[in-house]
Amino acid sequence: MTESLIWWSIAIYMLIAVGIALLARQGGAESMSGYFLGNRQMNGFVSAMSYSATTYSAFMMVGLAGLTYAGGVGALGFEIIYFAGVSLVAIFGPKYWAVGKAFGFVTPSEMLGRRYNSRHVAMAVSIASCIFLIPYAAVQLAGVGYLLQGTTNGAIDFTTGVVMATAIAIFFSYVAGIRSVMWTDSLQAIMMIVASTLVAFLVIKGLGGFGTLFDTLATEKPQSLTVPGSGLFSFVTFLGLTIPWFFFSLSNPQVSQRLFMPSSLKAMRQMLLGFLVFGLIYTLVSVLWGFSALVAFPSLESADLATASLLSSGFVPPVLGVIVLIGIMAAAVSTIDSIMLTLSSMLARDVYANINPAASEKRQLMVGKIVVPLIALMALGFAELKLDLIAVLSVAASSGLVAAVPAIIGAFYWKRGTAAGVLVSVIGTGAFVLFMYATGNSLLGLPAGIWGIIVSTALFIGVSLVTQVHSSSADEFMLAISDELNSKRTSSQRSHEADRLDANPLKHAP
């Protein structure tokens, strides 16, 4: 795979993606809802592909493959826990959609602010999300940098890859907001899943087939097929990684914000099913990539170079390899621009607008657009630090974001929850997680990934029980959910009955 082939492929991808982004712009994005939510009119297929591309970014083909290379089969269990956590979307997705439609929410933090009747709650959740999501965006940029550096043997250096990914993400975010991001995501997701699966089979065939691959692992790297194996996946470490990942679909606002976007509950169900199919295939492919790299290149300097080493090897035809490379790069960009849009919407809607209550929606949108490149530049600076394994750093970000999970669950299922409980929980847990990572990430032998959900739950429940509750906001929430969901069910039942009568009119004739 030559440097010129990579640059030409990037140019072709950009040409196609820019065309799709410009077509998406025809829908318009002159309001906060239009720019950041696509006017809540996204269909099931586009939502599923975009949800997949946003979630399964550089973390998977670079991070999860690297984690498999370093820690063995425990990486598969780690990712399967995330799959189990997606069941939370089935529970909370319709509720998010209902209250979003009823109250016009643009951000998850705005939703929490309304539920707990406190602008300070909305502001605290927004700022905490920025603190922990900017490093996660940096992970995606670092993934692109490592990928281009590894596949070209340093001809394209790490910084060039990071800067290029940042520029592309800013461009897509500005063209038409979330509409351009979601439509380009669909292209990227299809390209990712098809090309990466084909390459996995080619690499495994080049190594002698599935039987030979696992026989070699069992003989030469037996620790990779057991837990704790090489020692990376002790039980405590496994829990520390998987607990934050289980709550990912709720704790990460760039993901939960998408629950406001589907045009209907049917579209949301299609989004969830499409994502589950995509995710299962992509998880297995990523783990197989990690195992294949471990057999083919057992002494890599960095586990995060596993994917790049495979793509630049003789196992993969250059054209197919570069398609996978572009797909991974595009997926990373998808996550970056989704994070930038989500954080900019939160800062505009929940920080700026609460500090300046008279700010019009047009003014909020302008502020949101100004914030986008600032977030991108902060992520770029963080990426240049080249901290830790990509997969581990991703989970570190989720360990801090999990602080909002008890408040989210309480918003729908515990009327006794209070604004004070949310504030103490989010601020206290965020500070606690940062302190743990700054001091070695261990307290009583347990990492922040375990302590985060324990501390946030204890603070939320404890403080809520001793502070005054705003019961009317909880009742308002529950009533809105009931009204929206019941009206949709009624409409669906009427439509079904009408279809049945049309199909058999004589049976019901007088």
SEFIMI-589075 format. One record per residue (C-alpha): residue number from 1; residue in three letters; x, y, z. Coordinates in nm, 3 decimals. Last residue first. Layout:
REM SEFIMI-589075
(NUM; ala; (X; Y; Z)),
...
REM end
This chain:
REM SEFIMI-589075
(510; pro; (-7.388; -0.383; 0.656)),
(509; ala; (-7.043; -0.446; 0.500)),
(508; his; (-6.773; -0.564; 0.742)),
(507; lys; (-6.682; -0.891; 0.567)),
(506; leu; (-6.729; -0.729; 0.229)),
(505; pro; (-6.442; -0.481; 0.283)),
(504; asn; (-6.162; -0.737; 0.342)),
(503; ala; (-5.828; -0.569; 0.266)),
(502; asp; (-5.964; -0.219; 0.320)),
(501; leu; (-6.110; -0.323; 0.655)),
(500; arg; (-5.778; -0.471; 0.770)),
(499; asp; (-5.584; -0.166; 0.656)),
(498; ala; (-5.821; 0.060; 0.848)),
(497; glu; (-5.782; -0.153; 1.162)),
(496; his; (-5.403; -0.136; 1.135)),
(495; ser; (-5.412; 0.242; 1.090)),
(494; arg; (-5.641; 0.280; 1.388)),
(493; gln; (-5.413; 0.063; 1.601)),
(492; ser; (-5.107; 0.261; 1.494)),
(491; ser; (-5.276; 0.591; 1.572)),
(490; thr; (-5.376; 0.461; 1.915)),
(489; arg; (-5.024; 0.335; 1.980)),
(488; lys; (-4.879; 0.670; 1.880)),
(487; ser; (-5.125; 0.856; 2.102)),
(486; asn; (-5.041; 0.623; 2.389)),
(485; leu; (-4.668; 0.686; 2.350)),
(484; glu; (-4.703; 1.064; 2.337)),
(483; asp; (-4.957; 1.095; 2.617)),
(482; ser; (-4.780; 0.855; 2.852)),
(481; ile; (-4.442; 1.017; 2.800)),
(480; ala; (-4.588; 1.365; 2.854)),
(479; leu; (-4.769; 1.253; 3.169)),
(478; met; (-4.452; 1.102; 3.314)),
(477; phe; (-4.254; 1.421; 3.255)),
(476; glu; (-4.520; 1.653; 3.397)),
(475; asp; (-4.546; 1.432; 3.705)),
(474; ala; (-4.169; 1.457; 3.757)),
(473; ser; (-4.177; 1.835; 3.710)),
(472; ser; (-4.465; 1.861; 3.961)),
(471; ser; (-4.273; 1.661; 4.224)),
(470; his; (-3.993; 1.914; 4.276)),
(469; val; (-3.817; 1.727; 4.560)),
(468; gln; (-3.664; 1.894; 4.864)),
(467; thr; (-3.337; 1.755; 4.993)),
(466; val; (-3.245; 1.473; 5.233)),
(465; leu; (-3.348; 1.178; 5.016)),
(464; ser; (-3.205; 1.336; 4.704)),
(463; val; (-2.862; 1.372; 4.867)),
(462; gly; (-2.841; 1.002; 4.945)),
(461; ile; (-2.988; 0.875; 4.620)),
(460; phe; (-2.767; 1.085; 4.391)),
(459; leu; (-2.456; 1.052; 4.606)),
(458; ala; (-2.483; 0.673; 4.639)),
(457; thr; (-2.556; 0.626; 4.270)),
(456; ser; (-2.267; 0.849; 4.159)),
(455; val; (-2.022; 0.681; 4.399)),
(454; ile; (-2.112; 0.326; 4.295)),
(453; ile; (-2.125; 0.407; 3.922)),
(452; gly; (-1.780; 0.568; 3.932)),
(451; trp; (-1.616; 0.320; 4.170)),
(450; ile; (-1.608; 0.036; 3.918)),
(449; gly; (-1.462; 0.224; 3.620)),
(448; ala; (-1.254; 0.428; 3.864)),
(447; pro; (-1.040; 0.124; 3.945)),
(446; leu; (-1.061; -0.109; 4.249)),
(445; gly; (-0.773; -0.218; 4.475)),
(444; leu; (-0.901; -0.027; 4.776)),
(443; leu; (-0.881; 0.281; 4.553)),
(442; ser; (-0.689; 0.254; 4.224)),
(441; asn; (-0.661; 0.481; 3.923)),
(440; gly; (-0.298; 0.588; 3.974)),
(439; thr; (-0.333; 0.929; 4.137)),
(438; ala; (-0.448; 1.145; 3.845)),
(437; tyr; (-0.690; 0.877; 3.726)),
(436; met; (-0.845; 0.861; 4.071)),
(435; phe; (-0.867; 1.238; 4.107)),
(434; leu; (-1.042; 1.270; 3.770)),
(433; val; (-1.290; 1.000; 3.874)),
(432; phe; (-1.364; 1.174; 4.207)),
(431; ala; (-1.407; 1.514; 4.045)),
(430; gly; (-1.661; 1.370; 3.801)),
(429; thr; (-1.833; 1.179; 4.079)),
(428; gly; (-1.873; 1.491; 4.293)),
(427; ile; (-1.990; 1.715; 4.010)),
(426; val; (-2.242; 1.469; 3.867)),
(425; ser; (-2.370; 1.329; 4.199)),
(424; val; (-2.375; 1.660; 4.386)),
(423; leu; (-2.565; 1.828; 4.103)),
(422; val; (-2.805; 1.540; 4.047)),
(421; gly; (-2.894; 1.506; 4.414)),
(420; ala; (-2.943; 1.882; 4.445)),
(419; ala; (-3.181; 1.869; 4.147)),
(418; thr; (-3.387; 1.606; 4.325)),
(417; gly; (-3.484; 1.242; 4.273)),
(416; arg; (-3.800; 1.137; 4.461)),
(415; lys; (-3.991; 1.075; 4.136)),
(414; trp; (-3.777; 0.774; 4.059)),
(413; tyr; (-3.831; 0.590; 3.728)),
(412; phe; (-3.797; 0.831; 3.436)),
(411; ala; (-3.565; 1.103; 3.561)),
(410; gly; (-3.416; 0.860; 3.812)),
(409; ile; (-3.262; 0.654; 3.534)),
(408; ile; (-3.106; 0.967; 3.385)),
(407; ala; (-2.992; 1.093; 3.727)),
(406; pro; (-2.835; 0.755; 3.808)),
(405; val; (-2.653; 0.762; 3.469)),
(404; ala; (-2.507; 1.114; 3.495)),
(403; ala; (-2.184; 1.009; 3.669)),
(402; val; (-2.131; 0.745; 3.399)),
(401; leu; (-1.963; 1.019; 3.196)),
(400; gly; (-1.650; 0.998; 3.410)),
(399; ser; (-1.595; 0.626; 3.362)),
(398; ser; (-1.692; 0.668; 2.995)),
(397; ala; (-1.383; 0.884; 2.937)),
(396; ala; (-1.160; 0.623; 3.102)),
(395; val; (-1.326; 0.360; 2.882)),
(394; ser; (-1.204; 0.535; 2.569)),
(393; leu; (-0.856; 0.573; 2.722)),
(392; val; (-0.841; 0.196; 2.775)),
(391; ala; (-0.945; 0.120; 2.416)),
(390; ile; (-0.695; 0.367; 2.267)),
(389; leu; (-0.408; 0.226; 2.471)),
(388; asp; (-0.225; 0.491; 2.673)),
(387; leu; (-0.179; 0.865; 2.598)),
(386; lys; (-0.052; 1.001; 2.268)),
(385; leu; (-0.022; 1.364; 2.395)),
(384; glu; (-0.097; 1.487; 2.041)),
(383; ala; (-0.453; 1.362; 2.080)),
(382; phe; (-0.515; 1.616; 2.360)),
(381; gly; (-0.416; 1.905; 2.137)),
(380; leu; (-0.641; 1.780; 1.859)),
(379; ala; (-0.932; 1.740; 2.102)),
(378; met; (-0.888; 2.102; 2.213)),
(377; leu; (-0.878; 2.212; 1.848)),
(376; ala; (-1.199; 2.024; 1.768)),
(375; ile; (-1.381; 2.176; 2.065)),
(374; leu; (-1.282; 2.524; 1.946)),
(373; pro; (-1.387; 2.434; 1.591)),
(372; val; (-1.745; 2.354; 1.703)),
(371; val; (-1.789; 2.642; 1.953)),
(370; ile; (-1.859; 2.906; 1.687)),
(369; lys; (-2.134; 2.693; 1.535)),
(368; gly; (-2.303; 2.652; 1.873)),
(367; val; (-2.283; 3.025; 1.938)),
(366; met; (-2.459; 3.095; 1.608)),
(365; leu; (-2.725; 2.837; 1.689)),
(364; gln; (-2.787; 2.997; 2.028)),
(363; arg; (-2.823; 3.338; 1.863)),
(362; lys; (-3.080; 3.202; 1.619)),
(361; glu; (-3.263; 3.040; 1.909)),
(360; ser; (-3.283; 3.379; 2.077)),
(359; ala; (-3.076; 3.469; 2.382)),
(358; ala; (-3.290; 3.636; 2.650)),
(357; pro; (-3.195; 3.376; 2.911)),
(356; asn; (-2.825; 3.466; 2.883)),
(355; ile; (-2.645; 3.244; 3.139)),
(354; asn; (-2.900; 2.970; 3.074)),
(353; ala; (-2.873; 3.019; 2.696)),
(352; tyr; (-2.490; 3.002; 2.707)),
(351; val; (-2.474; 2.691; 2.926)),
(350; asp; (-2.760; 2.461; 2.828)),
(349; arg; (-2.840; 2.545; 2.468)),
(348; ala; (-2.508; 2.676; 2.337)),
(347; leu; (-2.280; 2.452; 2.546)),
(346; met; (-2.504; 2.152; 2.490)),
(345; ser; (-2.534; 2.210; 2.114)),
(344; ser; (-2.155; 2.255; 2.088)),
(343; leu; (-2.102; 1.932; 2.283)),
(342; thr; (-2.337; 1.734; 2.060)),
(341; leu; (-2.201; 1.878; 1.736)),
(340; met; (-1.839; 1.819; 1.835)),
(339; ile; (-1.914; 1.466; 1.957)),
(338; ser; (-2.090; 1.380; 1.630)),
(337; asp; (-1.802; 1.536; 1.436)),
(336; ile; (-1.550; 1.321; 1.619)),
(335; thr; (-1.753; 1.001; 1.596)),
(334; ser; (-1.798; 1.037; 1.221)),
(333; val; (-1.430; 1.127; 1.177)),
(332; ala; (-1.338; 0.797; 1.342)),
(331; ala; (-1.576; 0.617; 1.109)),
(330; ala; (-1.421; 0.791; 0.808)),
(329; met; (-1.071; 0.687; 0.914)),
(328; ile; (-1.185; 0.329; 0.960)),
(327; gly; (-1.354; 0.327; 0.619)),
(326; ile; (-1.056; 0.493; 0.453)),
(325; leu; (-0.826; 0.223; 0.591)),
(324; val; (-1.071; -0.050; 0.489)),
(323; ile; (-1.078; 0.084; 0.134)),
(322; val; (-0.697; 0.113; 0.141)),
(321; gly; (-0.666; -0.253; 0.227)),
(320; leu; (-0.902; -0.357; -0.052)),
(319; val; (-0.693; -0.168; -0.308)),
(318; pro; (-0.362; -0.287; -0.161)),
(317; pro; (-0.458; -0.658; -0.159)),
(316; val; (-0.428; -0.778; 0.204)),
(315; phe; (-0.204; -1.058; 0.329)),
(314; gly; (0.110; -0.888; 0.195)),
(313; ser; (0.111; -0.650; 0.489)),
(312; ser; (0.018; -0.280; 0.505)),
(311; leu; (-0.338; -0.349; 0.621)),
(310; leu; (-0.223; -0.605; 0.876)),
(309; ser; (0.034; -0.373; 1.030)),
(308; ala; (-0.218; -0.088; 1.048)),
(307; thr; (-0.464; -0.309; 1.233)),
(306; ala; (-0.212; -0.424; 1.494)),
(305; leu; (-0.055; -0.079; 1.545)),
(304; asp; (-0.265; -0.015; 1.858)),
(303; ala; (-0.078; -0.303; 2.024)),
(302; ser; (0.239; -0.093; 2.019)),
(301; glu; (0.597; -0.204; 1.943)),
(300; leu; (0.470; -0.512; 1.762)),
(299; ser; (0.630; -0.845; 1.853)),
(298; pro; (0.384; -1.119; 1.749)),
(297; phe; (0.327; -0.992; 1.394)),
(296; ala; (0.139; -1.259; 1.193)),
(295; val; (-0.005; -1.453; 1.487)),
(294; leu; (-0.091; -1.150; 1.702)),
(293; ala; (-0.211; -0.963; 1.394)),
(292; ser; (-0.458; -1.244; 1.318)),
(291; phe; (-0.585; -1.243; 1.677)),
(290; gly; (-0.649; -0.868; 1.667)),
(289; trp; (-0.816; -0.887; 1.328)),
(288; leu; (-1.037; -1.171; 1.452)),
(287; val; (-1.144; -0.948; 1.744)),
(286; ser; (-1.234; -0.667; 1.502)),
(285; val; (-1.433; -0.901; 1.276)),
(284; leu; (-1.631; -1.044; 1.567)),
(283; thr; (-1.719; -0.697; 1.692)),
(282; tyr; (-1.809; -0.573; 1.343)),
(281; ile; (-2.053; -0.857; 1.282)),
(280; leu; (-2.225; -0.814; 1.618)),
(279; gly; (-2.234; -0.437; 1.582)),
(278; phe; (-2.396; -0.431; 1.239)),
(277; val; (-2.673; -0.667; 1.345)),
(276; leu; (-2.731; -0.476; 1.669)),
(275; phe; (-2.724; -0.137; 1.493)),
(274; gly; (-2.983; -0.242; 1.239)),
(273; leu; (-3.212; -0.368; 1.515)),
(272; leu; (-3.179; -0.044; 1.714)),
(271; met; (-3.231; 0.188; 1.417)),
(270; gln; (-3.528; -0.016; 1.294)),
(269; arg; (-3.685; 0.017; 1.639)),
(268; met; (-3.623; 0.393; 1.631)),
(267; ala; (-3.779; 0.423; 1.285)),
(266; lys; (-4.089; 0.244; 1.414)),
(265; leu; (-4.101; 0.483; 1.709)),
(264; ser; (-4.118; 0.767; 1.461)),
(263; ser; (-3.908; 1.031; 1.280)),
(262; pro; (-3.593; 0.926; 1.458)),
(261; met; (-3.384; 1.215; 1.605)),
(260; phe; (-3.442; 1.242; 1.982)),
(259; leu; (-3.274; 0.906; 2.049)),
(258; arg; (-2.973; 1.046; 1.867)),
(257; gln; (-2.899; 1.264; 2.170)),
(256; ser; (-2.831; 0.940; 2.361)),
(255; val; (-2.527; 0.866; 2.145)),
(254; gln; (-2.350; 1.204; 2.146)),
(253; pro; (-2.465; 1.229; 2.509)),
(252; asn; (-2.253; 0.933; 2.625)),
(251; ser; (-2.399; 0.807; 2.955)),
(250; leu; (-2.709; 0.639; 2.815)),
(249; ser; (-2.573; 0.423; 2.532)),
(248; phe; (-2.242; 0.379; 2.718)),
(247; phe; (-2.398; 0.225; 3.031)),
(246; phe; (-2.246; -0.120; 2.972)),
(245; trp; (-1.916; 0.044; 2.870)),
(244; pro; (-1.877; 0.206; 3.213)),
(243; ile; (-1.917; -0.139; 3.375)),
(242; thr; (-1.697; -0.320; 3.119)),
(241; leu; (-1.355; -0.167; 3.171)),
(240; gly; (-1.343; -0.165; 3.550)),
(239; leu; (-1.511; -0.504; 3.560)),
(238; phe; (-1.241; -0.652; 3.336)),
(237; thr; (-0.968; -0.487; 3.540)),
(236; val; (-1.110; -0.640; 3.859)),
(235; phe; (-1.137; -0.986; 3.705)),
(234; ser; (-0.784; -0.969; 3.564)),
(233; phe; (-0.776; -0.890; 3.194)),
(232; leu; (-0.433; -0.745; 3.120)),
(231; gly; (-0.254; -1.043; 3.276)),
(230; ser; (-0.141; -1.218; 2.958)),
(229; gly; (-0.433; -1.457; 2.992)),
(228; pro; (-0.676; -1.334; 3.259)),
(227; val; (-0.868; -1.504; 3.098)),
(226; thr; (-0.772; -1.760; 2.836)),
(225; leu; (-0.728; -1.773; 2.459)),
(224; ser; (-0.448; -1.515; 2.444)),
(223; gln; (-0.255; -1.705; 2.714)),
(222; pro; (-0.208; -1.992; 2.471)),
(221; lys; (0.012; -1.779; 2.245)),
(220; glu; (0.238; -2.028; 2.058)),
(219; thr; (0.038; -2.350; 2.066)),
(218; ala; (-0.320; -2.235; 2.123)),
(217; leu; (-0.266; -1.930; 1.904)),
(216; thr; (-0.120; -2.144; 1.627)),
(215; asp; (-0.411; -2.386; 1.652)),
(214; phe; (-0.646; -2.089; 1.643)),
(213; leu; (-0.505; -1.959; 1.316)),
(212; thr; (-0.462; -2.305; 1.165)),
(211; gly; (-0.828; -2.391; 1.221)),
(210; phe; (-0.953; -2.053; 1.097)),
(209; gly; (-0.758; -2.070; 0.772)),
(208; gly; (-0.390; -2.098; 0.681)),
(207; leu; (-0.261; -1.752; 0.770)),
(206; gly; (-0.344; -1.621; 0.423)),
(205; lys; (-0.701; -1.749; 0.466)),
(204; ile; (-0.723; -1.559; 0.794)),
(203; val; (-0.602; -1.245; 0.621)),
(202; leu; (-0.848; -1.286; 0.333)),
(201; phe; (-1.142; -1.357; 0.566)),
(200; ala; (-1.068; -1.051; 0.777)),
(199; val; (-1.022; -0.840; 0.463)),
(198; leu; (-1.368; -0.930; 0.337)),
(197; thr; (-1.523; -0.844; 0.674)),
(196; ser; (-1.339; -0.510; 0.689)),
(195; ala; (-1.452; -0.415; 0.338)),
(194; val; (-1.822; -0.487; 0.385)),
(193; ile; (-1.861; -0.347; 0.736)),
(192; met; (-1.664; -0.028; 0.686)),
(191; met; (-1.801; 0.066; 0.343)),
(190; ile; (-2.158; 0.028; 0.465)),
(189; ala; (-2.085; 0.234; 0.776)),
(188; gln; (-1.904; 0.508; 0.585)),
(187; leu; (-2.181; 0.567; 0.332)),
(186; ser; (-2.440; 0.580; 0.609)),
(185; asp; (-2.219; 0.810; 0.815)),
(184; thr; (-2.210; 1.055; 0.521)),
(183; trp; (-2.587; 1.080; 0.555)),
(182; met; (-2.572; 1.115; 0.933)),
(181; val; (-2.301; 1.382; 0.936)),
(180; ser; (-2.466; 1.584; 0.658)),
(179; arg; (-2.794; 1.584; 0.849)),
(178; ile; (-2.625; 1.651; 1.185)),
(177; gly; (-2.509; 1.996; 1.086)),
(176; ala; (-2.548; 2.093; 0.724)),
(175; val; (-2.205; 2.187; 0.592)),
(174; tyr; (-2.050; 2.292; 0.924)),
(173; ser; (-2.018; 1.953; 1.089)),
(172; phe; (-1.882; 1.796; 0.771)),
(171; phe; (-1.609; 2.062; 0.747)),
(170; ile; (-1.510; 2.041; 1.114)),
(169; ala; (-1.473; 1.664; 1.089)),
(168; ile; (-1.260; 1.689; 0.775)),
(167; ala; (-1.026; 1.944; 0.937)),
(166; thr; (-0.983; 1.733; 1.251)),
(165; ala; (-0.912; 1.417; 1.051)),
(164; met; (-0.644; 1.603; 0.851)),
(163; val; (-0.480; 1.741; 1.166)),
(162; val; (-0.465; 1.397; 1.329)),
(161; gly; (-0.326; 1.225; 1.020)),
(160; thr; (-0.058; 1.491; 0.972)),
(159; thr; (0.032; 1.467; 1.340)),
(158; phe; (0.090; 1.091; 1.326)),
(157; asp; (0.321; 1.101; 1.025)),
(156; ile; (0.241; 1.008; 0.668)),
(155; ala; (0.563; 0.845; 0.540)),
(154; gly; (0.584; 0.677; 0.883)),
(153; asn; (0.569; 0.318; 0.763)),
(152; thr; (0.275; 0.409; 0.536)),
(151; thr; (0.020; 0.177; 0.699)),
(150; gly; (0.146; 0.253; 1.048)),
(149; gln; (0.146; 0.632; 1.027)),
(148; leu; (-0.193; 0.640; 0.859)),
(147; leu; (-0.350; 0.415; 1.124)),
(146; tyr; (-0.175; 0.572; 1.423)),
(145; gly; (-0.293; 0.921; 1.322)),
(144; val; (-0.647; 0.806; 1.247)),
(143; gly; (-0.671; 0.637; 1.587)),
(142; ala; (-0.524; 0.944; 1.755)),
(141; leu; (-0.807; 1.152; 1.613)),
(140; gln; (-1.061; 0.904; 1.746)),
(139; val; (-0.900; 0.901; 2.090)),
(138; ala; (-0.901; 1.283; 2.089)),
(137; ala; (-1.280; 1.270; 2.063)),
(136; tyr; (-1.276; 1.058; 2.380)),
(135; pro; (-1.047; 1.314; 2.547)),
(134; ile; (-1.302; 1.585; 2.454)),
(133; leu; (-1.584; 1.371; 2.588)),
(132; phe; (-1.480; 1.373; 2.955)),
(131; ile; (-1.451; 1.744; 3.028)),
(130; cys; (-1.718; 1.839; 2.776)),
(129; ser; (-1.971; 1.601; 2.929)),
(128; ala; (-1.901; 1.746; 3.274)),
(127; ile; (-1.972; 2.094; 3.136)),
(126; ser; (-2.305; 1.987; 2.987)),
(125; val; (-2.414; 1.790; 3.296)),
(124; ala; (-2.338; 2.089; 3.519)),
(123; met; (-2.521; 2.338; 3.294)),
(122; ala; (-2.837; 2.128; 3.265)),
(121; val; (-2.841; 2.068; 3.641)),
(120; his; (-2.785; 2.440; 3.704)),
(119; arg; (-3.088; 2.518; 3.490)),
(118; ser; (-3.296; 2.333; 3.746)),
(117; asn; (-3.648; 2.190; 3.729)),
(116; tyr; (-3.529; 1.830; 3.779)),
(115; arg; (-3.704; 1.707; 3.462)),
(114; arg; (-3.636; 2.030; 3.273)),
(113; gly; (-3.262; 2.029; 3.349)),
(112; leu; (-3.243; 1.658; 3.272)),
(111; met; (-3.395; 1.712; 2.927)),
(110; glu; (-3.165; 2.006; 2.858)),
(109; ser; (-2.874; 1.778; 2.948)),
(108; pro; (-2.995; 1.521; 2.694)),
(107; thr; (-2.986; 1.790; 2.422)),
(106; val; (-3.234; 1.938; 2.174)),
(105; phe; (-3.553; 1.901; 2.377)),
(104; gly; (-3.873; 2.008; 2.203)),
(103; phe; (-4.095; 1.943; 2.505)),
(102; ala; (-4.334; 1.677; 2.374)),
(101; lys; (-4.114; 1.543; 2.094)),
(100; gly; (-3.810; 1.511; 2.315)),
(99; val; (-4.025; 1.371; 2.594)),
(98; ala; (-4.152; 1.093; 2.366)),
(97; trp; (-3.820; 1.015; 2.194)),
(96; tyr; (-3.635; 0.989; 2.523)),
(95; lys; (-3.909; 0.761; 2.659)),
(94; pro; (-3.906; 0.545; 2.345)),
(93; gly; (-3.528; 0.503; 2.374)),
(92; phe; (-3.518; 0.428; 2.747)),
(91; ile; (-3.606; 0.059; 2.754)),
(90; ala; (-3.496; -0.055; 2.407)),
(89; val; (-3.195; 0.174; 2.437)),
(88; leu; (-3.102; 0.005; 2.766)),
(87; ser; (-3.078; -0.325; 2.576)),
(86; val; (-2.766; -0.168; 2.424)),
(85; gly; (-2.597; -0.257; 2.753)),
(84; ala; (-2.587; -0.624; 2.663)),
(83; phe; (-2.394; -0.534; 2.351)),
(82; tyr; (-2.152; -0.332; 2.562)),
(81; ile; (-2.096; -0.646; 2.769)),
(80; ile; (-2.015; -0.826; 2.443)),
(79; glu; (-1.729; -0.579; 2.395)),
(78; phe; (-1.552; -0.677; 2.718)),
(77; gly; (-1.615; -1.044; 2.654)),
(76; leu; (-1.444; -1.014; 2.316)),
(75; ala; (-1.152; -0.825; 2.470)),
(74; gly; (-1.107; -1.109; 2.721)),
(73; val; (-1.008; -1.324; 2.423)),
(72; gly; (-0.656; -1.186; 2.417)),
(71; gly; (-0.514; -0.899; 2.619)),
(70; ala; (-0.263; -0.713; 2.402)),
(69; tyr; (-0.369; -0.823; 2.053)),
(68; thr; (-0.735; -0.826; 2.158)),
(67; leu; (-0.696; -0.472; 2.295)),
(66; gly; (-0.531; -0.365; 1.970)),
(65; ala; (-0.818; -0.509; 1.766)),
(64; leu; (-1.057; -0.333; 2.005)),
(63; gly; (-0.876; 0.000; 1.964)),
(62; val; (-0.789; 0.008; 1.592)),
(61; met; (-1.083; -0.163; 1.423)),
(60; met; (-1.318; -0.094; 1.713)),
(59; phe; (-1.218; 0.227; 1.894)),
(58; ala; (-1.146; 0.402; 1.567)),
(57; ser; (-1.524; 0.420; 1.530)),
(56; tyr; (-1.799; 0.180; 1.620)),
(55; thr; (-2.034; 0.416; 1.804)),
(54; thr; (-2.065; 0.694; 1.546)),
(53; ala; (-2.061; 0.458; 1.248)),
(52; ser; (-2.324; 0.235; 1.409)),
(51; tyr; (-2.558; 0.519; 1.512)),
(50; ser; (-2.517; 0.663; 1.161)),
(49; met; (-2.601; 0.333; 0.994)),
(48; ala; (-2.903; 0.274; 1.220)),
(47; ser; (-3.034; 0.632; 1.189)),
(46; val; (-2.997; 0.625; 0.810)),
(45; phe; (-3.189; 0.298; 0.794)),
(44; gly; (-3.462; 0.396; 1.041)),
(43; asn; (-3.554; 0.735; 0.897)),
(42; met; (-3.439; 1.069; 1.040)),
(41; gln; (-3.709; 1.336; 1.076)),
(40; arg; (-3.637; 1.491; 1.416)),
(39; asn; (-3.565; 1.826; 1.244)),
(38; gly; (-3.217; 1.691; 1.157)),
(37; leu; (-3.132; 1.689; 1.528)),
(36; phe; (-2.842; 1.938; 1.564)),
(35; tyr; (-2.899; 2.176; 1.273)),
(34; gly; (-3.276; 2.140; 1.238)),
(33; ser; (-3.352; 2.131; 1.611)),
(32; met; (-3.127; 2.431; 1.677)),
(31; ser; (-3.284; 2.615; 1.383)),
(30; glu; (-3.171; 2.710; 1.032)),
(29; ala; (-3.070; 2.364; 0.915)),
(28; gly; (-3.204; 2.313; 0.565)),
(27; gly; (-3.304; 1.991; 0.390)),
(26; gln; (-3.092; 2.082; 0.089)),
(25; arg; (-2.783; 2.045; 0.307)),
(24; ala; (-2.806; 1.667; 0.279)),
(23; leu; (-2.713; 1.702; -0.090)),
(22; leu; (-2.404; 1.898; 0.015)),
(21; ala; (-2.302; 1.623; 0.257)),
(20; ile; (-2.346; 1.355; -0.010)),
(19; gly; (-2.126; 1.547; -0.254)),
(18; val; (-1.867; 1.611; 0.018)),
(17; ala; (-1.860; 1.238; 0.094)),
(16; ile; (-1.801; 1.144; -0.272)),
(15; leu; (-1.519; 1.395; -0.324)),
(14; met; (-1.370; 1.323; 0.017)),
(13; tyr; (-1.359; 0.949; -0.055)),
(12; ile; (-1.188; 1.014; -0.387)),
(11; ala; (-0.926; 1.240; -0.223)),
(10; ile; (-0.864; 0.990; 0.058)),
(9; ser; (-0.814; 0.719; -0.202)),
(8; trp; (-0.568; 0.935; -0.394)),
(7; trp; (-0.372; 1.003; -0.074)),
(6; ile; (-0.365; 0.633; 0.021)),
(5; leu; (-0.257; 0.522; -0.327)),
(4; ser; (0.019; 0.788; -0.326)),
(3; glu; (0.152; 0.663; 0.008)),
(2; thr; (0.178; 0.311; -0.125)),
(1; met; (0.000; 0.000; 0.000)),
REM end
